[in-house]
Amino acid sequence: MLFSELGLKPEILAALEARGYKEPTPIQELAIPYVLMGRDVLGCAQTGTGKTAGFALPMIEILSSGKAKARMPRSIILEPTRELAAQVAENFAVYGKGLNLSIALLTGGQGMEEQIKKLERGVDVLIVTPGRMLDLHERGNVMLHDIKIFVIDEADRMLDMGFIPDIEKIANILPKLRQTLFFSATMPNEIKKLADKFLMNPREISVDAPATTATTVEQFIVKVGFKQKREALRAILRSQEFKSAFVFCNRKKDIDILVDSLKRHGFSAAGLHGDMVQTKRNEALDSFKKGEIAFLICSDVAARGLDIKGVDAVFNFDVPFDADSYVHRIGRTGRAGADGKAFTFVTTDDEKLLQNIVTLIKKEIAEFKVEGLAELSAQEASQHKPHFKTHPRSQNSRPARGGDNRRTPRTKNRSEPSAEPAQDNQRAPLADSRRDESRLHESRPYESGRDRGGRNQNQRPYHAASDRHDQNRSQNMAQSNNDTGSSVVGFGDDLPAFLRGTRQKMASLAPMISKEKIV
């Protein structure tokens, strides 16, 4: 079948011919006639099969007759990400070039003033993200009473991102008499229930089994250790000589690290993730489309709907946590009948995630061997905390608080004298004091081996002398409590008379005090 057989206007056919499109894809061939009839459509097809044109072409045909009023758009298309919304807006601009349709792209991360001005001029096709749609409605900048067509694109991605409550709010605001188009790459039970709420007697279209990968994409797994991923990526990029590729990471901070690593090794790379300013995201994506940047390191914000020609490969630097995300990621290559390759780096900790992917796609993935990549042991390959460095230690060693890991050797039996003879008479007592000191300070944890300042205990004989003085003083005081007439050891024979008298008086009062206590 040809596009000319679907009943589209000559202006639309001319735009398609200029792009080199003559035959519709299966999803387009089935969806376009039902949309033109005004039926609600529930479409399910794998990524990269042309779902966008499946609803864009008939919408342009329907909306080409009529005129939008100020702040009252005639159709709404909800998209989960800003990049996907921009992609859809570009398709509408290309396909509806000769029909003078007014198109507005409203997403977060940008100022509202210019977007409000677009709404005031009247909009035929409003392409918007759910959050920005609700913001504009709550501010009174848009009225939804004249909506004729309501499109929910990438519904399963909306579910993953938590946009379902927002979609339900928007759907309740729209007029009941409308045409609703519901498209998704997968059809889990939650999406099926959601479609039943919004669609009235829909025509269900499914051209492929849910969560299947394109046959034009050759898939591989690369078994590596966690620390080998960057080396493996560089080796494959050099050996295969890819002109452009997507590299997907699970964490945003890893994207910036990988971009810097690739740049240091001479690769042209840029990052794309949700924490970037919208202008920077647009610049990175435009540079990648123009070929100014060869490799785009990104999160799952780029895994849906981006139709960029000439992408040779997709790399899963991290195995996606959700098996469905794997299908969408590798769908960025091998589009429109072209060939592509997909490489997934797998560590020993990723075996379960890999098994989930294999179960979903019902296909075993071949292993790709990287030449020159040293193999690691299973224990080293499973390390998943590269940011924490570990140092080898002996079984009985402790880290020194002073910054020095050296330890003073100890004898096995502390009661034995040192095997090294003393050089003079003054050194022998010092060795004994060291042994005495080690006994006295065993209960102090911070003085095991070294003190708080990093100095060795065994080089501090004054501690031992101080402790012996404290011990002798406590013994003398205990003896003086039982001897009321003897002089105190600390003063010798020079004890002052007033102290001696006070001590005798206190001794005479002791029996009376004890009796009062008993009473």
DRENVEX-951383 format. One record per residue (C-alpha): residue number from 0; residue in one letter; x, y, z. Coordinates in Angstrom, 2 decimals. Example, Ala and Ser with C-alpha at 12.3 -4.5 7.8 and 13.67 -1.06 7.14 Angstrom:
<nuzas>
num, residu, xx, yy, zz
0, A, 12.30, -4.50, 7.80 $
1, S, 13.67, -1.06, 7.14 $
</nuzas>
This chain:
<nuzas>
num, residu, xx, yy, zz
0, M, 0.00, 0.00, 0.00 $
1, L, 1.07, 3.59, -0.72 $
2, F, 0.39, 6.78, 1.25 $
3, S, -1.62, 8.04, -1.69 $
4, E, -4.16, 5.28, -1.06 $
5, L, -4.93, 6.43, 2.49 $
6, G, -6.96, 9.51, 1.51 $
7, L, -4.48, 12.18, 2.62 $
8, K, -4.35, 15.66, 1.11 $
9, P, -1.89, 16.44, -1.70 $
10, E, 0.05, 18.83, 0.55 $
11, I, 0.71, 16.03, 3.04 $
12, L, 1.69, 13.59, 0.28 $
13, A, 4.12, 16.15, -1.13 $
14, A, 5.75, 16.56, 2.27 $
15, L, 6.09, 12.78, 2.61 $
16, E, 7.57, 12.44, -0.84 $
17, A, 10.10, 15.16, -0.05 $
18, R, 11.24, 13.08, 2.89 $
19, G, 11.47, 9.96, 0.75 $
20, Y, 8.47, 8.20, 2.31 $
21, K, 6.19, 6.35, -0.12 $
22, E, 4.91, 3.30, 1.74 $
23, P, 3.46, 3.44, 5.26 $
24, T, 4.69, 1.19, 8.03 $
25, P, 2.27, -1.46, 9.39 $
26, I, 1.19, 0.71, 12.35 $
27, Q, 0.62, 3.66, 10.01 $
28, E, -1.31, 1.58, 7.52 $
29, L, -3.71, 0.35, 10.21 $
30, A, -4.04, 3.47, 12.37 $
31, I, -4.45, 6.28, 9.81 $
32, P, -7.81, 5.11, 8.34 $
33, Y, -9.41, 4.72, 11.80 $
34, V, -8.17, 8.12, 12.97 $
35, L, -9.59, 9.72, 9.83 $
36, M, -12.96, 8.11, 10.63 $
37, G, -12.95, 9.75, 14.08 $
38, R, -12.59, 6.51, 16.04 $
39, D, -10.68, 6.21, 19.31 $
40, V, -7.53, 4.19, 18.74 $
41, L, -5.46, 2.07, 21.08 $
42, G, -2.16, 1.44, 19.29 $
43, C, 0.69, -0.77, 20.44 $
44, A, 3.87, -1.14, 18.40 $
45, Q, 7.55, -1.45, 19.14 $
46, T, 9.72, 1.63, 19.14 $
47, G, 10.99, 2.85, 15.79 $
48, T, 7.98, 1.67, 13.75 $
49, G, 6.53, 5.11, 12.99 $
50, K, 3.85, 5.56, 15.64 $
51, T, 4.27, 9.35, 15.56 $
52, A, 3.31, 9.61, 11.89 $
53, G, 0.49, 7.16, 12.60 $
54, F, -1.39, 9.88, 14.50 $
55, A, 0.31, 13.02, 13.15 $
56, L, -0.67, 12.57, 9.48 $
57, P, -4.42, 12.04, 10.06 $
58, M, -4.49, 14.83, 12.67 $
59, I, -3.06, 17.27, 10.13 $
60, E, -5.71, 16.13, 7.64 $
61, I, -8.54, 16.69, 10.15 $
62, L, -7.30, 20.00, 11.60 $
63, S, -6.46, 21.55, 8.21 $
64, S, -10.05, 22.78, 8.01 $
65, G, -10.94, 25.24, 10.75 $
66, K, -9.26, 27.90, 12.80 $
67, A, -8.16, 28.01, 16.43 $
68, K, -9.31, 30.70, 18.88 $
69, A, -7.15, 32.57, 21.35 $
70, R, -6.14, 30.43, 24.34 $
71, M, -8.36, 27.60, 23.08 $
72, P, -6.26, 24.93, 21.34 $
73, R, -8.01, 22.42, 19.10 $
74, S, -5.88, 19.38, 19.97 $
75, I, -3.47, 18.30, 22.70 $
76, I, -0.59, 15.82, 22.50 $
77, L, 0.90, 14.77, 25.83 $
78, E, 4.54, 13.65, 25.78 $
79, P, 6.59, 12.29, 28.71 $
80, T, 9.87, 14.14, 27.99 $
81, R, 10.92, 17.43, 26.49 $
82, E, 13.09, 15.78, 23.86 $
83, L, 10.23, 13.59, 22.65 $
84, A, 7.88, 16.57, 22.59 $
85, A, 10.37, 18.50, 20.45 $
86, Q, 10.66, 15.51, 18.11 $
87, V, 6.88, 15.35, 17.62 $
88, A, 6.69, 19.10, 17.05 $
89, E, 9.35, 18.79, 14.35 $
90, N, 7.34, 16.05, 12.60 $
91, F, 4.18, 18.17, 12.61 $
92, A, 6.10, 21.11, 11.18 $
93, V, 7.47, 18.97, 8.34 $
94, Y, 4.29, 17.07, 7.44 $
95, G, 1.98, 20.08, 7.75 $
96, K, 4.23, 22.54, 5.99 $
97, G, 1.81, 23.45, 3.20 $
98, L, -1.33, 23.72, 5.38 $
99, N, -0.46, 26.65, 7.67 $
100, L, -1.26, 24.88, 10.92 $
101, S, -0.30, 26.71, 14.09 $
102, I, 1.83, 24.48, 16.33 $
103, A, 2.97, 25.25, 19.88 $
104, L, 5.58, 23.33, 21.86 $
105, L, 5.22, 23.97, 25.59 $
106, T, 7.57, 22.21, 28.00 $
107, G, 9.12, 22.84, 31.36 $
108, G, 12.54, 24.38, 31.85 $
109, Q, 11.65, 27.45, 29.78 $
110, G, 10.00, 30.77, 30.47 $
111, M, 6.22, 30.97, 30.26 $
112, E, 5.90, 34.44, 28.73 $
113, E, 6.71, 33.38, 25.17 $
114, Q, 4.61, 30.23, 25.53 $
115, I, 1.61, 32.25, 26.73 $
116, K, 1.95, 34.54, 23.70 $
117, K, 1.70, 31.50, 21.42 $
118, L, -1.51, 30.45, 23.12 $
119, E, -2.98, 33.92, 22.77 $
120, R, -2.45, 33.82, 18.98 $
121, G, -4.41, 30.55, 18.75 $
122, V, -3.01, 27.02, 18.48 $
123, D, -4.20, 24.12, 16.33 $
124, V, -1.79, 21.53, 17.74 $
125, L, -0.58, 21.89, 21.32 $
126, I, 2.35, 19.59, 22.15 $
127, V, 3.03, 19.71, 25.87 $
128, T, 4.33, 17.79, 28.86 $
129, P, 1.81, 16.99, 31.63 $
130, G, 3.33, 19.25, 34.28 $
131, R, 3.43, 22.33, 32.08 $
132, M, -0.12, 21.64, 30.87 $
133, L, -1.47, 21.73, 34.43 $
134, D, 0.55, 24.85, 35.27 $
135, L, -0.88, 26.77, 32.35 $
136, H, -4.43, 25.66, 33.10 $
137, E, -4.24, 26.54, 36.79 $
138, R, -2.95, 30.00, 35.89 $
139, G, -5.86, 30.51, 33.51 $
140, N, -3.63, 30.86, 30.44 $
141, V, -5.33, 28.09, 28.49 $
142, M, -8.92, 26.90, 28.12 $
143, L, -9.63, 23.33, 27.08 $
144, H, -13.28, 23.59, 26.03 $
145, D, -12.56, 23.35, 22.30 $
146, I, -10.36, 20.23, 22.28 $
147, K, -11.27, 17.91, 19.39 $
148, I, -8.40, 15.39, 19.56 $
149, F, -6.56, 14.21, 22.66 $
150, V, -3.37, 12.14, 22.18 $
151, I, -1.48, 10.27, 24.90 $
152, D, 1.87, 9.24, 23.44 $
153, E, 4.33, 6.78, 25.02 $
154, A, 1.81, 5.85, 27.70 $
155, D, 4.04, 3.20, 29.28 $
156, R, 6.77, 5.78, 29.74 $
157, M, 4.21, 8.07, 31.36 $
158, L, 3.48, 5.28, 33.80 $
159, D, 7.16, 4.79, 34.63 $
160, M, 7.66, 8.51, 35.25 $
161, G, 4.63, 8.85, 37.52 $
162, F, 2.56, 11.07, 35.21 $
163, I, -0.63, 9.00, 35.36 $
164, P, -2.31, 11.19, 38.07 $
165, D, -1.59, 14.29, 35.97 $
166, I, -3.01, 12.64, 32.87 $
167, E, -6.19, 11.75, 34.73 $
168, K, -6.59, 15.37, 35.87 $
169, I, -6.15, 16.65, 32.33 $
170, A, -8.57, 14.08, 30.91 $
171, N, -11.26, 15.09, 33.41 $
172, I, -10.95, 18.73, 32.34 $
173, L, -11.37, 17.99, 28.62 $
174, P, -14.82, 17.83, 27.00 $
175, K, -16.47, 14.41, 27.02 $
176, L, -17.10, 14.47, 23.28 $
177, R, -13.64, 14.16, 21.83 $
178, Q, -11.45, 11.73, 19.91 $
179, T, -8.76, 10.04, 22.04 $
180, L, -5.67, 8.37, 20.60 $
181, F, -3.65, 6.18, 22.93 $
182, F, -0.23, 4.92, 21.80 $
183, S, 2.31, 2.84, 23.70 $
184, A, 5.29, 0.62, 22.92 $
185, T, 4.24, -1.92, 25.56 $
186, M, 0.85, -2.74, 27.00 $
187, P, 1.09, -3.78, 30.66 $
188, N, -2.08, -4.29, 32.69 $
189, E, -1.88, -0.82, 34.24 $
190, I, -1.86, 0.81, 30.80 $
191, K, -4.74, -1.36, 29.65 $
192, K, -6.84, -0.26, 32.64 $
193, L, -5.94, 3.37, 31.99 $
194, A, -6.99, 3.08, 28.35 $
195, D, -10.37, 1.68, 29.38 $
196, K, -11.01, 4.87, 31.39 $
197, F, -10.25, 7.31, 28.58 $
198, L, -11.30, 5.54, 25.37 $
199, M, -14.79, 4.92, 24.08 $
200, N, -15.17, 1.77, 21.97 $
201, P, -11.58, 2.02, 20.73 $
202, R, -10.09, 0.25, 17.76 $
203, E, -7.17, -1.81, 19.09 $
204, I, -4.14, -2.02, 16.82 $
205, S, -1.10, -4.16, 17.57 $
206, V, 1.38, -4.88, 14.80 $
207, D, 4.08, -6.57, 16.87 $
208, A, 4.24, -8.60, 20.02 $
209, P, 4.73, -6.29, 23.04 $
210, A, 8.35, -5.67, 24.08 $
211, T, 9.99, -7.14, 20.99 $
212, T, 13.21, -5.81, 19.54 $
213, A, 13.69, -4.79, 15.93 $
214, T, 15.13, -7.46, 13.68 $
215, T, 17.51, -4.91, 12.15 $
216, V, 19.42, -4.53, 15.45 $
217, E, 22.24, -7.01, 16.14 $
218, Q, 22.52, -7.51, 19.91 $
219, F, 25.59, -8.40, 22.00 $
220, I, 26.58, -8.64, 25.65 $
221, V, 30.08, -7.79, 26.85 $
222, K, 31.10, -9.47, 30.11 $
223, V, 33.42, -7.15, 32.03 $
224, G, 34.37, -6.14, 35.51 $
225, F, 33.00, -2.89, 36.87 $
226, K, 36.33, -1.08, 36.46 $
227, Q, 36.75, -2.39, 32.91 $
228, K, 33.70, -0.71, 31.41 $
229, R, 35.41, 2.44, 30.17 $
230, E, 38.31, 0.50, 28.71 $
231, A, 35.93, -1.90, 26.97 $
232, L, 33.86, 0.98, 25.57 $
233, R, 36.92, 2.71, 24.14 $
234, A, 38.20, -0.54, 22.63 $
235, I, 34.89, -1.23, 20.85 $
236, L, 34.56, 2.34, 19.60 $
237, R, 38.06, 2.17, 18.09 $
238, S, 37.71, -1.30, 16.58 $
239, Q, 34.24, -0.83, 15.07 $
240, E, 34.79, 2.76, 13.92 $
241, F, 31.25, 3.93, 14.65 $
242, K, 30.38, 7.37, 13.37 $
243, S, 27.66, 7.96, 15.98 $
244, A, 26.23, 6.09, 18.94 $
245, F, 24.10, 6.45, 22.04 $
246, V, 25.64, 5.42, 25.39 $
247, F, 23.09, 4.90, 28.18 $
248, C, 23.89, 5.10, 31.89 $
249, N, 21.61, 4.46, 34.86 $
250, R, 22.95, 7.29, 37.04 $
251, K, 23.23, 10.93, 36.08 $
252, K, 26.56, 11.50, 37.84 $
253, D, 28.13, 8.65, 35.85 $
254, I, 27.20, 10.45, 32.63 $
255, D, 29.41, 13.46, 33.39 $
256, I, 32.27, 11.19, 34.49 $
257, L, 32.08, 9.14, 31.29 $
258, V, 31.91, 12.24, 29.08 $
259, D, 35.10, 13.60, 30.66 $
260, S, 36.80, 10.21, 30.28 $
261, L, 35.97, 9.92, 26.59 $
262, K, 37.10, 13.48, 25.89 $
263, R, 40.45, 12.81, 27.57 $
264, H, 40.98, 9.89, 25.20 $
265, G, 40.19, 11.91, 22.09 $
266, F, 36.53, 11.05, 21.51 $
267, S, 33.87, 13.62, 20.63 $
268, A, 31.19, 13.22, 23.31 $
269, A, 28.47, 15.17, 25.12 $
270, G, 26.05, 14.43, 27.96 $
271, L, 22.27, 14.53, 28.13 $
272, H, 20.23, 14.02, 31.31 $
273, G, 17.35, 15.52, 33.27 $
274, D, 19.43, 17.71, 35.60 $
275, M, 20.85, 19.75, 32.73 $
276, V, 19.44, 23.14, 31.81 $
277, Q, 17.02, 22.86, 28.91 $
278, T, 19.16, 25.06, 26.65 $
279, K, 22.16, 22.79, 27.24 $
280, R, 20.05, 19.72, 26.50 $
281, N, 18.87, 21.25, 23.25 $
282, E, 22.41, 22.20, 22.25 $
283, A, 23.74, 18.70, 22.92 $
284, L, 20.92, 17.05, 20.97 $
285, D, 21.23, 19.45, 18.03 $
286, S, 25.00, 18.93, 17.86 $
287, F, 24.48, 15.17, 17.84 $
288, K, 21.90, 15.39, 15.05 $
289, K, 24.19, 17.56, 12.93 $
290, G, 27.13, 15.19, 13.40 $
291, E, 29.21, 17.69, 15.37 $
292, I, 29.26, 15.24, 18.30 $
293, A, 29.80, 11.54, 17.63 $
294, F, 28.71, 9.99, 20.93 $
295, L, 25.84, 11.09, 23.14 $
296, I, 26.10, 9.88, 26.76 $
297, C, 22.60, 10.00, 28.16 $
298, S, 20.04, 8.73, 30.62 $
299, D, 16.66, 7.24, 29.73 $
300, V, 15.33, 10.69, 28.76 $
301, A, 16.72, 9.88, 25.29 $
302, A, 15.45, 6.29, 25.20 $
303, R, 12.02, 7.13, 23.79 $
304, G, 10.88, 8.52, 20.49 $
305, L, 14.09, 10.20, 19.32 $
306, D, 14.25, 9.53, 15.60 $
307, I, 17.80, 10.37, 14.56 $
308, K, 19.09, 8.95, 11.32 $
309, G, 22.49, 7.36, 10.95 $
310, V, 22.95, 6.13, 14.53 $
311, D, 25.26, 3.14, 14.13 $
312, A, 25.07, 1.64, 17.60 $
313, V, 23.68, 1.80, 21.11 $
314, F, 25.74, 0.99, 24.22 $
315, N, 24.16, 0.05, 27.52 $
316, F, 27.02, 1.14, 29.76 $
317, D, 24.77, -0.03, 32.62 $
318, V, 22.19, -2.78, 32.31 $
319, P, 18.79, -1.06, 32.70 $
320, F, 16.87, -1.89, 35.86 $
321, D, 13.65, -2.26, 33.85 $
322, A, 13.71, -4.82, 31.07 $
323, D, 11.31, -2.71, 28.96 $
324, S, 13.85, 0.11, 28.96 $
325, Y, 16.26, -2.20, 27.16 $
326, V, 13.85, -2.47, 24.25 $
327, H, 13.48, 1.30, 24.02 $
328, R, 17.19, 1.99, 24.35 $
329, I, 18.34, -0.27, 21.54 $
330, G, 15.45, 1.06, 19.43 $
331, R, 17.47, 4.26, 18.90 $
332, T, 19.46, 2.40, 16.25 $
333, G, 18.34, 0.25, 13.33 $
334, R, 15.48, 2.62, 12.54 $
335, A, 13.58, 2.87, 9.25 $
336, G, 15.03, -0.42, 8.00 $
337, A, 18.68, 0.50, 8.64 $
338, D, 21.10, -1.87, 10.39 $
339, G, 22.38, -1.24, 13.89 $
340, K, 24.25, -2.85, 16.75 $
341, A, 23.57, -2.88, 20.49 $
342, F, 26.20, -3.68, 23.15 $
343, T, 25.32, -4.25, 26.80 $
344, F, 28.09, -4.34, 29.43 $
345, V, 27.31, -7.03, 32.01 $
346, T, 29.11, -7.61, 35.32 $
347, T, 28.55, -10.57, 37.62 $
348, D, 26.11, -8.43, 39.64 $
349, D, 23.96, -7.88, 36.53 $
350, E, 23.14, -11.51, 35.80 $
351, K, 19.61, -11.25, 37.20 $
352, L, 18.84, -8.07, 35.22 $
353, L, 20.17, -9.72, 32.08 $
354, Q, 17.97, -12.75, 32.65 $
355, N, 14.93, -10.48, 32.93 $
356, I, 15.76, -8.99, 29.53 $
357, V, 16.23, -12.39, 27.92 $
358, T, 12.91, -13.54, 29.36 $
359, L, 11.13, -10.44, 28.04 $
360, I, 12.48, -10.49, 24.49 $
361, K, 12.47, -14.33, 24.36 $
362, K, 15.84, -14.38, 22.70 $
363, E, 19.36, -15.26, 23.77 $
364, I, 21.95, -12.51, 23.32 $
365, A, 25.33, -13.40, 21.84 $
366, E, 28.54, -12.57, 23.71 $
367, F, 31.06, -10.15, 22.22 $
368, K, 34.72, -10.61, 23.09 $
369, V, 36.85, -7.49, 23.39 $
370, E, 40.39, -8.09, 22.24 $
371, G, 43.16, -6.97, 24.55 $
372, L, 40.89, -6.70, 27.58 $
373, A, 42.44, -8.44, 30.58 $
374, E, 40.16, -10.85, 32.38 $
375, L, 39.44, -10.32, 36.05 $
376, S, 38.71, -12.80, 38.73 $
377, A, 35.08, -13.28, 39.72 $
378, Q, 35.58, -11.45, 43.00 $
379, E, 37.18, -8.42, 41.37 $
380, A, 34.68, -8.36, 38.51 $
381, S, 31.76, -8.16, 40.94 $
382, Q, 32.95, -5.02, 42.67 $
383, H, 30.26, -2.37, 42.37 $
384, K, 31.55, 0.33, 44.70 $
385, P, 34.45, 1.91, 42.82 $
386, H, 34.33, 5.14, 44.79 $
387, F, 35.63, 3.50, 47.99 $
388, K, 39.27, 2.46, 48.05 $
389, T, 40.40, -0.50, 50.10 $
390, H, 43.93, -1.04, 51.40 $
391, P, 45.48, -4.40, 52.25 $
392, R, 46.04, -4.85, 55.97 $
393, S, 47.37, -7.60, 58.11 $
394, Q, 44.89, -9.50, 60.19 $
395, N, 46.00, -8.03, 63.53 $
396, S, 46.97, -4.53, 62.42 $
397, R, 45.16, -1.31, 63.28 $
398, P, 45.32, 2.06, 61.54 $
399, A, 47.49, 4.55, 63.37 $
400, R, 45.84, 7.82, 64.43 $
401, G, 48.95, 9.84, 63.77 $
402, G, 49.09, 9.07, 60.07 $
403, D, 51.91, 6.49, 60.32 $
404, N, 51.18, 2.81, 59.87 $
405, R, 54.41, 1.59, 61.43 $
406, R, 54.09, -0.31, 64.68 $
407, T, 56.52, -0.93, 67.49 $
408, P, 57.31, -4.66, 67.80 $
409, R, 56.21, -6.36, 70.99 $
410, T, 57.55, -9.42, 72.71 $
411, K, 55.33, -12.47, 72.92 $
412, N, 55.56, -12.62, 76.72 $
413, R, 55.61, -9.20, 78.34 $
414, S, 56.85, -10.59, 81.65 $
415, E, 60.11, -11.78, 80.05 $
416, P, 62.99, -9.37, 80.07 $
417, S, 64.13, -7.87, 76.81 $
418, A, 66.50, -10.12, 74.87 $
419, E, 68.58, -7.05, 74.02 $
420, P, 71.05, -6.30, 76.91 $
421, A, 71.05, -2.83, 78.41 $
422, Q, 74.01, -0.69, 77.46 $
423, D, 74.26, 0.98, 80.87 $
424, N, 72.65, 0.91, 84.30 $
425, Q, 70.23, 3.70, 83.46 $
426, R, 68.69, 1.93, 80.46 $
427, A, 67.68, -1.26, 82.29 $
428, P, 65.03, 0.32, 84.59 $
429, L, 63.67, 2.12, 81.55 $
430, A, 62.81, -1.19, 79.86 $
431, D, 60.95, -2.29, 82.99 $
432, S, 59.03, 0.97, 83.04 $
433, R, 58.00, 0.41, 79.44 $
434, R, 56.58, -2.99, 80.28 $
435, D, 54.80, -1.59, 83.33 $
436, E, 53.35, 1.18, 81.24 $
437, S, 51.98, -1.26, 78.64 $
438, R, 50.10, -3.08, 81.40 $
439, L, 48.65, 0.12, 82.86 $
440, H, 47.40, 1.42, 79.52 $
441, E, 45.95, -1.73, 78.01 $
442, S, 42.45, -0.55, 78.94 $
443, R, 42.84, 2.69, 76.97 $
444, P, 41.89, 1.90, 73.35 $
445, Y, 43.39, 5.00, 71.77 $
446, E, 46.84, 4.23, 73.22 $
447, S, 47.19, 0.84, 71.58 $
448, G, 50.41, 1.18, 69.59 $
449, R, 50.23, 4.99, 69.35 $
450, D, 48.72, 7.94, 71.19 $
451, R, 46.42, 10.66, 69.83 $
452, G, 49.35, 12.69, 68.50 $
453, G, 50.87, 9.82, 66.56 $
454, R, 53.81, 9.31, 68.97 $
455, N, 54.91, 5.89, 70.14 $
456, Q, 53.95, 5.05, 73.73 $
457, N, 57.10, 3.10, 74.28 $
458, Q, 59.11, 6.28, 73.84 $
459, R, 57.34, 8.05, 76.76 $
460, P, 58.94, 6.86, 80.05 $
461, Y, 57.48, 9.85, 81.93 $
462, H, 54.06, 8.23, 81.69 $
463, A, 55.31, 5.22, 83.57 $
464, A, 56.86, 7.39, 86.26 $
465, S, 53.68, 9.40, 86.62 $
466, D, 51.58, 6.26, 86.97 $
467, R, 53.90, 4.80, 89.61 $
468, H, 53.67, 8.06, 91.58 $
469, D, 49.85, 7.93, 91.47 $
470, Q, 49.91, 4.33, 92.62 $
471, N, 52.25, 5.03, 95.56 $
472, R, 50.22, 8.06, 96.64 $
473, S, 47.00, 6.05, 96.76 $
474, Q, 48.69, 3.34, 98.84 $
475, N, 50.10, 5.90, 101.34 $
476, M, 46.71, 7.60, 101.75 $
477, A, 45.02, 4.27, 102.49 $
478, Q, 47.67, 3.50, 105.13 $
479, S, 47.29, 6.92, 106.79 $
480, N, 43.53, 6.42, 107.22 $
481, N, 44.24, 3.52, 109.58 $
482, D, 47.05, 5.27, 111.49 $
483, T, 45.80, 8.43, 113.29 $
484, G, 49.06, 9.17, 115.07 $
485, S, 51.63, 8.70, 112.37 $
486, S, 52.73, 11.46, 110.08 $
487, V, 51.57, 11.60, 106.50 $
488, V, 54.03, 10.09, 104.05 $
489, G, 53.84, 13.00, 101.63 $
490, F, 55.20, 15.55, 104.21 $
491, G, 57.59, 13.28, 106.11 $
492, D, 58.61, 14.58, 109.56 $
493, D, 57.86, 18.20, 108.62 $
494, L, 54.05, 17.90, 108.91 $
495, P, 52.68, 21.28, 110.18 $
496, A, 51.22, 21.26, 113.71 $
497, F, 47.82, 22.63, 112.67 $
498, L, 47.38, 19.79, 110.26 $
499, R, 48.42, 17.21, 112.84 $
500, G, 45.95, 18.65, 115.40 $
501, T, 43.12, 18.74, 112.89 $
502, R, 43.73, 15.15, 112.01 $
503, Q, 43.66, 14.06, 115.71 $
504, K, 40.43, 16.01, 116.31 $
505, M, 38.76, 14.38, 113.33 $
506, A, 39.85, 10.98, 114.59 $
507, S, 38.27, 11.67, 118.03 $
508, L, 34.99, 12.73, 116.39 $
509, A, 34.78, 9.63, 114.23 $
510, P, 32.94, 7.44, 116.84 $
511, M, 30.30, 10.13, 117.41 $
512, I, 29.72, 10.61, 113.70 $
513, S, 29.31, 6.89, 113.18 $
514, K, 26.76, 6.70, 116.07 $
515, E, 24.69, 9.55, 114.57 $
516, K, 24.64, 7.78, 111.29 $
517, I, 23.45, 4.57, 112.95 $
518, V, 20.64, 6.43, 114.73 $
</nuzas>
